[in-house]
C-alpha cells in the first residue's frame, strides 16, 4: 500500500507541475497582448495631442491671415490718404497764385496804367516759378553749347557771329524734376556757314 500511495503522490506532484507549466505558458501569451494594448494607448494619446496642436496651428494661421488682410487694407488706405494730403498741399499752394491772377484780370478791366498791369503779371510769373521750384521743378539752362540730353534743336541757323553748335535762341523753356529731364528746352542752334572757298574745295573733291 505504501508503494501505491507513493505512486499516487508522485502523480499528483507531476500534475501540479504540469498545471504550473501550462499556467506559465498562458501568462507568457497574455503578456505580449498587454504590451500591445499599452502601446496602442500611448499612440492614441500622441494622436490626440497632435490633433490638438494641429487645431491650434490652424486657428493661429487663420488669425494671422485675417491680420495680414487688415494690414493690406490699412496700408492701401494710408497710401490713399498720403496721396490726397500731398495733392491738397499742392492745391493750397496754387490757390494764392490763382487769387492773384484773378485780381490782375479784374483790375485790367478798369486799369488805365498798363505798367501796373504788367507788374502784376510779372508778380504772378514769379510766384509760379517759385511754386515749381518748391515742388522739385527747375528750369533747364539753355545758354552756350547745345546738349542733346537737355535741349531739342528745332531749327539750325548759319551764323558767323556764334560758334558752331551753340544755342542762339530759346523757343520754349525746358524743365527738370528732381534732376530728371521731363521736357527738353526747344532751341535754335548755330551751325557753321560754309564759305565759297570751302564750297570750291568740296566741289573739287567730288570731281
C-alpha positions, 0 to 999 in steps of 0.5 A: 500500500505504501508503494501505491500511495507513493505512486499516487503522490508522485502523480499528483506532484507531476500534475501540479507541475504540469498545471504550473507549466501550462499556467506559465505558458498562458501568462507568457501569451497574455503578456505580449497582448498587454504590451500591445494594448499599452502601446496602442494607448500611448499612440492614441494619446500622441494622436490626440495631442497632435490633433490638438496642436494641429487645431491650434496651428490652424486657428493661429494661421487663420488669425494671422491671415485675417491680420495680414488682410487688415494690414493690406487694407490699412496700408492701401488706405494710408497710401490713399490718404498720403496721396490726397494730403500731398495733392491738397498741399499742392492745391493750397499752394496754387490757390494764392497764385490763382487769387492773384491772377484773378485780381490782375484780370479784374483790375485790367478791366478798369486799369488805365496804367498798363505798367501796373498791369504788367507788374502784376503779371510779372508778380504772378510769373514769379510766384509760379516759378517759385511754386515749381521750384518748391515742388522739385521743378527747375528750369533747364539752362539753355545758354552756350553749347547745345546738349542733346540730353537737355535741349531739342534743336528745332531749327539750325541757323548759319551764323558767323557771329556764334560758334558752331553748335551753340544755342542762339535762341530759346523757343520754349523753356525746358524743365527738370524734376528732381534732376530728371529731364521731363521736357527738353528746352526747344532751341535754335542752334548755330551751325557753321556757314560754309564759305565759297572757298570751302564750297570750291574745295568740296566741289573739287573733291567730288570731281 
